[in-house]
Amino acid sequence: MVESKTEKPLNELNENNIKELEEKIENLKSDIEKQKDQFLRLAAEYDNYRKRSERNKLSIYDDATANAIVAILPIADCIEKAIESSSGADAEYKKGLSMLNDQITSSLLSLHIESFGNVGDKFDPEIHNAISHIQDEELDESVITQVFQKGYKLNNKIIRHAMVAVAN
C-alpha cells in the first residue's frame, strides 16, 4: 500500500494533535463561558433598564398629577372656607357648598390624593408646618389644635404640608 504525503501515521496524529485538540476544546469552553457571562450580564442589564423605565414612567405620572392637584387645591380650600363661614346662609346654599365639597373630595380620592392634618392629630414635623403654638394644660403635648390649611399627599408623597397650630 502506498502512503500519501497528506496521510500521517495514526500514532503520530494521536500524540501530536491530541494536545492541540485539547487546547482548542479548552479555548472553546472558555469562549462559551465568556459568551454566557456576557449574555447573563446583558439580560440583567436589560431587566434593570426595564424596571427603571417603569418606575420613571410612574413617577412622571405622579409628578404630573401632583402638579395639577397643587393648582386645584386653592379651590378646595375656598370651598371649605365658604362652608365654615356659611353659618347664616339658607339651607340650599349650604347644601350646594356641601355637594361641591363632596365632589372635589371624591375626585381627589379617585386620584389617590389623601388629605391630612385634622384637629386632635399628633403633630408630625415631616408632614405638618406648625405656624403657632398654644399653651393648654388640658391637651396632650404636640397635638394639633387648629388647622389653617389641610395637607395633601399622593401615595405617601407630600404634595402640600398642613399648616397647623400645636398645643404645648
LINLINZI-V708758 format. One record per backbone hydrogen bond with DSSP energy under -1.0 kcal/mol. CO is the residue of the C=O (numbers start at 1). NH is the residue of the N-H. If there is no record, write none. Layout:
co:CO nh:NH
co:CO nh:NH
This chain:
co:9 nh:13
co:10 nh:14
co:11 nh:15
co:12 nh:16
co:13 nh:17
co:14 nh:18
co:17 nh:21
co:18 nh:22
co:19 nh:23
co:20 nh:24
co:21 nh:25
co:22 nh:26
co:23 nh:27
co:24 nh:28
co:25 nh:29
co:26 nh:30
co:27 nh:31
co:28 nh:32
co:29 nh:33
co:30 nh:34
co:31 nh:35
co:32 nh:36
co:33 nh:37
co:34 nh:38
co:35 nh:39
co:36 nh:40
co:37 nh:41
co:38 nh:42
co:39 nh:43
co:40 nh:44
co:41 nh:45
co:42 nh:46
co:43 nh:47
co:44 nh:48
co:45 nh:49
co:46 nh:50
co:47 nh:51
co:48 nh:52
co:49 nh:53
co:50 nh:54
co:51 nh:55
co:52 nh:56
co:53 nh:57
co:54 nh:58
co:55 nh:59
co:56 nh:60
co:57 nh:61
co:58 nh:62
co:59 nh:63
co:60 nh:64
co:61 nh:65
co:62 nh:66
co:63 nh:67
co:64 nh:68
co:65 nh:69
co:66 nh:70
co:67 nh:71
co:69 nh:73
co:72 nh:75
co:72 nh:76
co:73 nh:77
co:74 nh:78
co:75 nh:79
co:76 nh:80
co:77 nh:81
co:78 nh:82
co:79 nh:83
co:80 nh:84
co:81 nh:85
co:83 nh:86
co:86 nh:89
co:90 nh:94
co:91 nh:95
co:92 nh:96
co:93 nh:97
co:94 nh:98
co:95 nh:99
co:96 nh:100
co:97 nh:101
co:98 nh:102
co:99 nh:103
co:100 nh:104
co:101 nh:105
co:102 nh:106
co:103 nh:107
co:104 nh:108
co:105 nh:109
co:106 nh:110
co:108 nh:113
co:109 nh:112
co:112 nh:155
co:114 nh:153
co:116 nh:151
co:118 nh:121
co:121 nh:144
co:124 nh:127
co:124 nh:128
co:127 nh:162
co:129 nh:164
co:132 nh:166
co:134 nh:168
co:142 nh:123
co:143 nh:167
co:144 nh:120
co:146 nh:165
co:149 nh:163
co:151 nh:116
co:152 nh:159
co:152 nh:160
co:153 nh:114
co:154 nh:157
co:157 nh:154
co:160 nh:152
co:162 nh:129
co:163 nh:148
co:163 nh:149
co:164 nh:131
co:165 nh:145
co:165 nh:146
co:166 nh:134
co:167 nh:142
